[in-house]
Each structure stands twice: as structure tokens, then as C-alpha cells.
Amino acid sequence: MRYLIGKLLLAASLISISQITLADIDDNAARIALRTSCTENGTTLDNCFETVSALTSWMSVTRKPNASTPLDVDMGPGTFGRLPVICDPANGYTGYISFNGSGPRHSVFSFAAGGAPPFGIVEVRNCTNMAFSNLKIEATPVGFAYGYIEWYGGGTSHWNNVVAEVTARGWQEFDCAETPGSHYWFSSRIISRPVSNIGKTYEASCDNSWFFGSELVFNTDKPGSFGGDGGVPGTTYRTLIANNGTEIHVYGSNIRALSEHGGASGTGTLVAATANSGSQIHIHGTGIDLIVNDNKDIVALSATTGGMIHANESAYVMETPGGTATRVSNNGGNIMAPYLWQEGATPPDITSANGSDIAVITDTGDGQPHMTISSTSCASGWYDTAISQCVP
């Protein structure tokens, strides 16, 4: 009897061990886990990877997700390495992958300190229908300067509750496809810091982008928890840029250009939104904030030849103690962004395009409020319509 009981216990133990050691990856799994450890409570999890490199290798060599066989990646808490997703449409690997984290404070894609190029923390090539949610993309701390999001070859993407703390170029597009791609951002934040004289938060050069309830920030301040080097004085840095006939739409969001506590101190320029070369930027119901504590010039809206900005129902904060504040800078483009400033004793100390700004002033000779309009013909930049004269 003792011998029989011993054999039964041994068999049960072997079964338990077998269950652990035989844990495996289903080549056709619709859902895969990414964990810092695939062992939980002594049990090895099926369909689980512990490194991004093992996961992406399996996706490209074995799984090859596409429209017929999409893949969901369940990302657990932890800091993982950079994420390269290199699709191969000619061999049936077209994308259709969702990366779902445990929250931006918990699931992080990041370079290791002292890492090496390539510079994309997240790099996506030739993929479509990609989705990222509830996670963070983080540039390395000081020691490795560059770190941003790289997108190649068109396609579509959706980003929901994603925080990207990036450096140098923020979001950058390459290898434009014949059909422009589309990128949708919901309840997300992209915060970029400069690296030397390179600095822009979101640059669309190939595709069209939409932002809903999101925040785009460029900050020259010296780095805190993530990379960047504070920038170079005298440089122009930009938050939002549209090039090459692309479109950017921003609704119910916030666009910021900041230099509040040092970094790139002295002269230079911060620009919130720029439309170049036949591109369009549409901004509605959005706060546009430019706040510096030194002598930098600030520009809210800028358009060059063929560029167009349409910005209605938006609000502005423009603060620079030693530089020039320009709300509308039109250099061969078209900016449709009328704005009524809050009443004050005198018009705000800004420059703008002819007829783009209205301000009601109360410091008048007759004691009555007067309406003033921005005028490039007046030395002060403002024309008093009540007395048909330039404001002194």
C-alpha cells in the first residue's frame, strides 16, 4: 500500500512538473502576454514572452498577423525595451496588432540607459491597423539623448491613453506611402525635450493625424525623469508641424511650448504650430500656451508658402518677459484664426496679422471702452476704431 501511494504521489508530481515544463506558445494564438516574468505562483504561463525581442521575432517569423488573423498583446506592469515592429506585407505580415498595457504608470517601452541607435523607442514599418493603449513610451534618462517614435510607410494607427515622454523629434514619419496614412490620438500626451539644436514634438511629413482630448508639449527645460539636454540658445523649436501637404486636426486639446525653469536660456524662438508647403492644421476648442521666463520670442501660429491654419474657438496664453510675442505669423500661407482678447487698459503686447485680433481697451480719452483691431500699418500694432486712429 505504501508503495502504491508513493507511485501515485510521484505520478501527480510528474504531471505537475509536466504542466510547467510543457507550457508553450500557440503559433496561432489570438492573444499573447508580455511580462517581465512568465512564471506566476510557480506556474509557467502559456502564450507569454518575457522580452520584446522574442515577441517581435515570433510575430515576424511565425505568427505574421494580418487582417484575417489579428493579434492582441497584453502588456503587464514593468519596463521593457524598445519596440520595433517591422511588417512584411509581401509575406502576409501586415500589422493588425494591439498593444494593451496596464496603465501609463505601469507598462513602459523605454531605452535602457546608455543604449545605442536606432533612435526609435517605438519603430513601426510598413504596418497598418496598429493600436496602442494604456502604456508609456519613455526616452532614456540622461546618458543617451535621442529617443522618439518613428513611423514608416503609411498605414493607420490608434493611440488611447498613451503618454510619450520623448526627445529630439517626438513623432517622425519616413518613407511616405502612395496613400497617406492616418493616425488617431485619444486622451494622450506627447511631451518632447530638445537635444542640442534639434527639437519638435510632432511632425507630420507623410500622413494625416487627428488629436482628441490630448496634449502636445515642447519643453526646453533641462531634463528631469527623462532625456534631452535643455537645447541651445538662439534655436527655433516647434511643438506641432505639418509638411508636404499633410493634415493635422486638433480638437478639445492643448498645444504648449514652454521654457519655464531654465534650459536653452536666453534668445531663441518657440513656435506652437507651423503649417508648411501646402499642409493644413485645423485647431478647434483647444488651448494654445506659450510660456517662457527669459528672452525667447514666441509664436502661436505660423504658416509658410502654401500652408494653411484654421483655428477657431481656441484660447491663448502668451508670456515672455524679454522676447516678442506673435500670435499670427503668416509668410505666404493662409491663417484663419480670429481672436477676441479679454478687455484691458491697453491692447495686449503682441504682434499679429492685419485684422486677425480684436481687443477692447478701457484706458481711453473719453472714458468709454474702445474696440481695437490688429493693424500692421500702426507702429503699436493696433488701430482704435472708435477714434479712427492708431493706438499710441
Number of C-alpha atoms within 10 A of each C-alpha: 6 7 8 9 10 11 12 12 12 12 12 12 12 12 12 12 12 11 14 16 11 11 14 13 14 13 12 14 13 15 15 19 20 25 21 17 14 16 14 8 6 8 14 17 20 16 18 25 22 15 14 19 16 12 19 19 15 15 20 19 11 12 21 25 21 19 14 8 15 20 23 17 19 16 26 20 17 16 19 22 18 24 20 18 23 19 22 16 14 7 10 15 23 24 31 21 26 21 19 20 24 17 18 19 14 15 23 26 21 26 26 16 14 11 17 11 10 13 21 24 25 21 18 24 20 21 24 23 18 21 19 19 24 21 27 26 27 27 33 24 19 16 14 21 24 28 34 26 24 20 24 20 21 25 23 21 23 16 21 19 19 23 24 25 25 31 33 28 25 30 23 20 19 15 13 17 14 9 11 17 21 19 19 16 22 18 17 23 22 22 22 32 35 32 21 16 16 18 27 30 30 27 22 22 21 27 28 22 22 18 23 18 16 23 22 24 26 31 32 29 21 19 17 10 11 22 27 32 25 22 24 21 18 16 18 19 26 28 28 26 25 29 21 17 20 24 25 25 18 23 18 17 22 22 23 26 32 23 22 17 14 16 20 24 21 18 16 18 20 28 25 27 23 26 32 25 18 19 26 28 28 18 25 17 16 22 19 23 20 27 20 26 17 20 18 27 23 28 25 26 26 25 27 19 15 17 26 28 28 16 21 15 14 18 16 16 12 20 21 19 13 14 18 18 23 19 26 23 19 21 14 15 20 20 24 14 20 16 18 13 14 11 16 13 12 17 26 19 14 19 20 22 18 16 15 17 23 22 23 20 21 17 14 15 9 8 8 11 16 19 18 26 22 24 22 15 11 14 11 16 22 30 25 22 13 12 13 9 12 18 21 11
